[in-house]
Amino acid sequence: MDTEAQPTTERDRSSRPPRGAVEGRSRFSLAWIAERLPGGRISLTLLICLVFLLLLNAFVVQPFRIPSGSMENGLRIGDRVLVNKLAYRFGAGPRRGDVVVFDGTEYFGNSDYVKRVVGVGGDHVVCCDKEGRIRVNGRSVDESSFLYPGDSPSTVDFDVKVPEGTLFVLGDHRSASSDSRDHLGSPGGGMIPVDRVIGRADWLVRPYARLTRLSRPSAYARVPAASAQGASGTRTAAGVHG
């Protein structure tokens, strides 16, 4: 039995390639590419970095330049934010208070926009209560921590029920923002479909002196779920300032 097993063992060992040969083959493809690129390994490294950045930009995080003053003072013209494109890709949806970037084509205009989510699907959003505050599902919201100094929550009254799968969005600089209030009479009723959201603005990265994480304000924390309110709104407003 032992003499019959011996040749088999020897054949198995001889059939395995030397370790150095395996390592050599694993490096062969990159070395082969590097040898044929102008600049060699430096060019290959730069190419790999470029591909990585393109994939990162397409699927994970994307820089966005603030184009207007509609989100002042928090975000100013020319600021750069990083948009988290995975924030709503695994079952989670936008929440009240999130700052989102979305494609406004056919709804706001042929461009990308940045606004704050005030109402989500099913919400009843009304302006305003006796103290001039926006109410969501019957709860008044104190937005003073992020509204532009001197601005009121809205200079136009509205009463809307946000359809499922859409968002009611406003700029923080209400007197200089074209947002859901401006488009209540347009196709879509001023609401933005959730599937048009590119991502959530998570970081202000430029100018570097103002580097900060854009956290969700606590102003909406006590707003009850739409189902808890049990009320339905009717769109009544048209037009708005700025």
SULSUL-V422034 format. One line per field, one symbol per residue. ss: DSSP state (A for helix, B for strand, O for the rest). phi: phi as a letter, one per 20 degrees, with the letter a starting at -180 (. if undefined). burial: + if it has 16 or more other C-alpha atoms within 10 Angstrom, else -. A space follows every 50 residues. Layout:
ss: ???
phi: ???
burial: ???
//
This chain:
ss: OAAAAAAAAAAAAAAOOOAAAAAAAAAAAAAAAAAAOOOOAAAAAAAAAA AAAAAAAAAOBBBBBOOOOOOOOOOOOOOBBBBBOOOOOOOOOOOOOOBB BBBOOOOOOOOBBBBBBBBOOOOBBBBOOOOOOOBBOOBBOOOOOOOOOO OOOOOOOBBBBOOOOBBBBBOOOAAAOOOAAAAOOOOOOOOBBAAABBBB BBBBBBOAAAOBBOOOOAAAOOOOOAAAAOOOOOOOOOOOOO
phi: .ffffgfffffffffefggfffffffeffffffgfdefnmffffffffff ffffffffcdbcfbefebefdfefcdgnfdcddeeegcecnfdgdgnfec dbeegmddqeaeccbdfdcdgnfddccbefenefdclndfdeeffcffgn fegaecfbbcdefgnccdccefegfcdebgffdfeegnmnedggfeffrd fdcedbfffdgaeeeffegefefffgfffmccdcfcebnafl
burial: ---------------------------------+------+--+------ ------+---++-+-+++++++-++---+++++++-++-----+++++++ ++++--++---+++++++++++++++++---++++++++++++---++-- -+++--+++++++--+++++++++++++++++++---+++++++--++++ +++++--------+----++--+--+--+--++-+-+--+--
//
